Amino acid sequence: MSKVLVIGCGGVANVAIRKCCQVSEVFSELCIASRTKSKCDQLAAELAGKTATKITTAQVDADKVEEVIALIKRYQPDLVMNIALPYQDLTIMDACLACGVNYMDTANYEPEDIEEPEWKAAYEKRCKEKGFSAYFDYTWQWAYREKFEKAGLTALLGCGFDPGVTQAYCAYAKKHEFDTIDTIDILDCNGGDHGYPFATNFNPEVNLREVSAPGSYWEDGHWVEIPAMSIKREYNFDQVGQKDMYLLHHEEIESLAENIPEVKRIRFFMTFGQSYLTHMKCLENVGMLSTTPIEFEGHQIVPIKFLKALLPDPASLGPRTHGKTNIGCIFTGKKDGKDKTYYIYNVCDHQECYKEVASQAISYTTGVPAMCGALMLLTGKWTQKGVHTVEEFDPDPFLDALDKYGLPRSESHDPVLVD
Ligand code: NDP
């Protein structure tokens, strides 16, 4: 029996909330709070009578720490699930600390305006020290480690699929399959087709910033940075087929390098079709991905926000998306002195997700792990205090929960490796 405050009511939150309502014995009370309260009310109305979970709604601007504090004080939750945007991570963490409540999110902090001088100075220093320049990293949230430990609270970071489940797969491989892991390749394949010339599967701002950043990977104890989309491989994915995939910077590489220090190389690949890449390059070249406001006919406009308004809402892709996702990790390493390879992954069908929770698989594969992560914290399976990423916790109950609630694992002990 627990009370949970969910902040955000977009594509991912919709799935997480619907899944929480399937487990009412744990999620007995939920408050859905977001910037636009009407979206929370609409979801609450859809769920009314279909779940034993008691749902309330609230309006909150999570950029304002005092508003989040006031809401937490009013609602008195056991856990705050931040499923808004990465821009709100720090304000919500501050509010949780002020109120003595556990925290979790699905993506690491990044600033809304990357030209903001104070942030930019810290960013440039960080780039020099660490050797990668993608602007999403754990520095900001790891700075809260001592505060959460001292307060006896847990902050669970990045509990979606990637980051999230991919790190649980790494912890599982380390616990059950290997004595030492040499290499990790994280492969994120979306074989879905929504029929639009161009659309993003989750928040367009966050998604386009992620894929247009320089790529990087971890090798022999340091970062290797490459121009965006300059390393391409082909892979034949189970139940999806042959796809082109590109090496990207991805946040879990940073925490995995710290938590599994023996690993010699960690890479992250995501599949993209040629049409997506051509559209993205064009938008970038004309300045539509910029976060810097411009003056247009007497109005201040942020180009990427304007683009977001033009693109299809990711939440609307559900009914039109067909095909499957396949996301997982390929490992090489040693067990009992012998070389070994191992692949663990999940295959998820867009239309099956839509039938169950009225969403496509990208939101589903993020929202289900968010619910399962919350379940781990609320049922006392994950109790470590401080600020932690998923690979720092016991993967077994989490993977069991994912098997049960819609994202079952598949395995291969003889996978084709990525060169
Ligand atoms: P959406 O844009 O669909 O939803 C974001 C929600 O947050 C909206 O309800 C929005 O409200 C709300 N919001 C935005 N700003 C504020 C604010 N200041 N105060 C209160 N609420 C706010 O995003 P998604 O659902 O696609 O993504 C949610 C999160 O999941 C993101 O952080 C994303 O990066 C992450 N993600 C993680 C993945 C993983 O595998 N780990 C994969 C995919 C996404 P409004 O309706 O008013 O705009």
Residues whose N, C-alpha, C, O or C-beta is under 5 A from the ligand:
A	BS01	NDP	G8 C9 G10 G11 V12 A13 S34 R35 T36 V60 D61 A62 D63 I83 A84 L85 P86 T106 A107 G160 F161 D162 P163 G164 F202 N203 V206 T366
